[in-house]
């Protein structure tokens, strides 16, 4: 039986979260904490005991962000799932939590009466199972992801975000000081090729490692589809843009793929590639989740077949499930493309990459630094170590 620690300043939330988890006989909530200090004390005293931690962010005395910073500082490997109402109006802090090493996140329903809903319980248990390497028990999808407005970021937490940016800036500077880039001769902006990156659980953290390694002189459009609810990708795009050498922006309906730009698919929406005469553009549509996913890579790749690209580089990163497999299988039958997947050792969850490998669709299985090198070469950019 896998033991779980639940950390929340609300006694009600601690109880109902424990009830949901304990209903599955594979798990048992054996530890509780009402703030960050209690959580760290429990973790230090019982390190190795808990298979996962369900962590609230907005707590008195010591926040969930502070807990994650301490775990990172002491190099303690814990599977932490962020669970907090603060992740809805304050998506920026959720992105921060993921960057600090949180395994994944769930959002509490806006109304307390909905806390015990099947949607919240299903989401919690699916991610707990993945964190603990247990089989996910599929149930019918009834609820849509929480809808939030990306502009809502209370100023009270701006100091936390700014401090974190300063904390990371030196690490990014050191990373770039060890890299040198050269552009291949005769390469100009290329609209005949495109890079498509798909990611799920663990994706934001991996993208923060990958994007600083992509050369600013890249000549092709890059599309990133990260499984996320509406609103969160706005802040993820801002964070990625801060550390990337290539401009990153959240995709909007009608946007045109730009060479030398990274387009992040808008959360809670499906992406369709379309053409206006010979001009490609992105159509963003909020409709029905596919297998519980919106955006869904299979949906997007299915529309990519109609775009007449001469070459496509598919990159499948960490994530649970098998999204992108069917789309790539279909695309590869009649179109030129290369498929690269992230290696198991560097994945948070080796689900989506494993599915590609098991179906015989992977051309290369690589760690993050070598994936970046392949993207640079595909774009006509050569990278040399200094």
N, C-alpha and C positions, 0 to 999 in steps of 0.2 A: 504493500500500500504506500502511495506517495504522500508525504506530509507537506502541508502548505501553511505559510504564514500570511495572515491577513492584517494589513495595516490601514487604519482609517480612523479619523477622529470622531466619526459618528458611530455610536454603539448600535444604532439601527442597521447601518450599512455593514458593520462587521458581522452582525447576526445573520442578515439575509444572504450575504455573500457566502458565509460558512454553510448555511442551509442548502444553497444551490450546489456547492462543491461536495458536501457530505452526502448528497443524494446519489452520487456516483461512488460505488463501492471501491473503486480503484484509488480514491483520494480521501484524505482526512485532514481537516483543518485542526492543527494541534498547537498553533501559536497565534496570539493576538497582540497588537500594539496600537496605541491611540495617537502616537506622534512619532516623529523621526528619531528622537532620542531612544524611545522604547524599542523601536524597530532595530536600530543599530546594536543596542545592548543585547537584544534577543538573537540577532544574527551572529554577533561575535561570540556569544556564549554557546551557541548551538550550530556553529558553522559545519556544513556538511549534512545537517539533518533535514533541511527543507529542500524539496525538489523545485519549489517555485514560491514567489512572493507576489501577492496582490497588493499594490502600493497606491495609496491616495497621494495626490500632489499637494493640495491645499490643506495643510495642517498647522496647528500652533507650534511654537518653539522651534521645530526643525521640519522643513518641508520635504516632500518627496524628492524634489530636485536635489536638495542638499544630501539626502540619503544616497542617491545615485552617484553624486560627486564623491562621497566618502568611499563607496564601494569601488569606484574607479581608482581613486587615489591609493587604496590598499590592495588593488589588483585582486579583488574578491569576485569570483565568477558565480553570479547568481542569475537565475532566470526570473526576471522581474516583469510583471505585466502591470502597466499603469492603468488604474481604474479611478476616474475622478470626474466630477461634473465640470471641473475647471478645464478639462480637455475639450469641451465644446466651445465656450466663448473665448478660450485662450489657447487656440491651436498652436501658437508659437511655442508655448511651454511643452506641449506634447512632442513637437519636433525636437526640442532641446532634450527631453527625456530619452527619446530614441537615439539621439546622437551620443548621449552619455552611456548607452548600453542597455536600455530597456529592451526586453525581448519583443514586446508589442504593446498595444493599448486597446482599451475598451472605453466606451462612453456611457456614463450613467444616464438613464432617461431624464428628461427635464422635469417630469412629475414624479414625486415619490410613489404615487399609486402604481406607476408603471415599472418600478424597480423589479418586481417579481415576474415581469412579462417573459414569455418564452423567448423573445428576441434577445433580450439582455442575457438571459441564462444560457442560451445557445451560443452566443458570441463568447461569453466568458469561458464556457466549457471547451469550445473548439480551440481556443488559444491556449488554455491550460493543458489540454491534451497534447498539442504540438510542442509546448514548452517542455513537457515531461516525457516526450516520445511515446505517447499512448495513441491508440487508434481513435480517430474522431468518429463519433456516432452521428451519422447524417440524419437531419430532420428536415421536414418541409420548411422552406424559407417563407416567412410571413411578413416580417417587418423590414422596412427600408432603413438604410443608414440614417443617423441623425443629420439633420440639415442645419447648418450654421452659416452665419454671415462672416466672411473672412476679414472684414474691416474691424470687427469688434475685438480690440485688444486693450483692455483696461490699462491706463497709464501707471497704475500702482505697481505693475510688475515689470515696467520698462527697465528699471535698474538691474533686475536679475538677468534679463536678456542681454543688456549691454555688457554686463560683467562677464557673461559667458562668451560673448563674441571676442572680448579682449583675451580671455583665457585660451581660446582656440587660435587666435591670429598668429601667435608665435609658432605654433606647430605647423600651420600652413606655410609660413615663411620659410621654415627649415626644410619642408618638403620640396618647395620649388627651388631652393638653393642647390639641391642635389640633382636637379634635372636640367638638361639642355635640349632644345628643340631646333630642328632644321626642317624647312619646307622643301619638298621634292621639286625639282625643276619643272617649269611649264605647267603647273597645276593652278587652275582658276576655279571660281565658284562653280559647283557641280550640282545641277538640278536633276540629273539622271540617276542618281544614287541616293540612298537614304539609310540611316542607322535606326533600328527599332530596338529599344531596350524594355524588357518586361521584368517587373519585380514585385514581390509581396512582402511577407514577414521578414524583417531584417533589412529590407531594401533601403530605407533612408540612410542608415548608417553606412551601408556599402556604397551608396551613391556619393556620400561625402568623402569616401576614400577614392572613388573612381574619377569623379569630375575634375579635381585639381590636376590629374595626370593627362587630361585631354588637352592637346595643344590649342592655343588661341587662334592659330592659323588654319584650323580645320575647315575644309571646303564643302562639307555636306551638311544637310539638315540632320539633326538628331532628335528623335522622339522618345520620350520616356513615359511608360505607362506603369505607374505605381498604384497598387490597390489601396485606395484611401477614400473615406467619405468626403462629401462636399465641404469645402472650407479649409481643410487641412493642407491641400496642395498649394494654396495661395502662400502659406507661410513656409512650406517646404521649398517652393520655388525661390522665395526671397533668401532663404538660408543658403541654398545651393548656389545662387547667383553671387553671394558674398564670398564664397570660397573657390568658385570656378574661374578658370581663365577664359571660358567661353560664356557669352550671355545666356542666362537661363530665365525663361518666363513661363508663367502658367498659360496654357493654351486657351484661346477664346474662339468661339464659333466664328468661322469665316477666315481665320488666320491662314496665311500662306506659308508653307514650309520654307524657311530661310536658310541658305547655306551659311555655315558658321554660327548657327544658333541652336540652342537646346530648348525644345518645346516639351513642357511637362503637361501631360493630359490632365484635364480638370477632374478633380475627385467627384464621385457621385454621378458621373455622366459617362455615356459611351462615346467613343471616338469612331467616326467613319471618315475614311479618305474619299474625297470626291473631286471631280474636275469641272471647271467652267470652261468649256471648249478645251484648250490645251493647258490651262492653268490649274494645277492641283491646289486644293485647300482642305482645311480641317472642318468637318461638321461635328459639332458637339451636341449631344442629345441626351436629355434626362428622360429615360423611359423605364424599362423593366430590367431588373438585375438578371443576369444569366448565371445560373448555378450560384446565386447569391453574390455575384460580382458585378460591380459597376463603378469604374470601367472594367472591361473584360478584354484581355489580349486577343482571344480567339475571334471576338467580334471585329476588333480593329484590323487584324491581319486578314480576315476574310474580305474586307473592302479594299485592302492594299493590292489585291490581285488585279483589280481593274485599273491600276494607275500606270502601267507600262514602264515601271522603273527598270533600267537596264541591269541594275545590281542592287541587292539589299543585304545588309549585314544585320542579322538577328542576334541579340545578346539576351540570354535568359539568366537572371540573377536569383538569389536566394528567395525562397517563398514556399508556403505550403500549397498542396494541391497540384494540379496539372495544367493550369491555364497556360496557353500559348502552344501546347502540343498539337492540338487538332489544326489550329490555324497554320502553323509552320508545316505540318505534314501536307496539307492541301496546297500551300504555296509552293513548296519545294518540288511538287510533281511536274509543274509546267513552267517554272520561273527560275531564273538564276539567283542564287543566294548563298550565303555562308552562315552557318549557325554555330555560335559559340556559347557555351554554358559555363557558369562559375563552378569551380571545383568544390567537392564536398567539404574539404578541410576548412575553407574560408566562409562557408554558408552558415547562417543562423539556422535555417531549415532547408535541408536538401530534398525538397519536394518537386518543385517545378523543374529544376535542372535534371534531377534523377529521371523524371518522366521523359524528357527529351532524349536522354542517354539510352534509357531502356527501349525506346521506340526506334533506336538506330538513326536518329535525326541529327545528332551532334557531330559537327566537323572537328571541333576542338573543345577540350575541357581545360580551363585555365584559371589561375588565381587572378586577383584584381589588377595587379600591375601589368600582367601580360595581356589582359583583356584591353586595357587602355592602349597598349602598344598596337594591338590589332586594329583598334578603332582609328588610331593615328595613321597607320599604314593604309587602311581602307580609304581614308580621306586624302591620301597623298602626302602625309606628313611623316617624316622620319624622326625617331627619338633616339638620342644617344646619351648614355650615362656620362657624367662629367668626371 
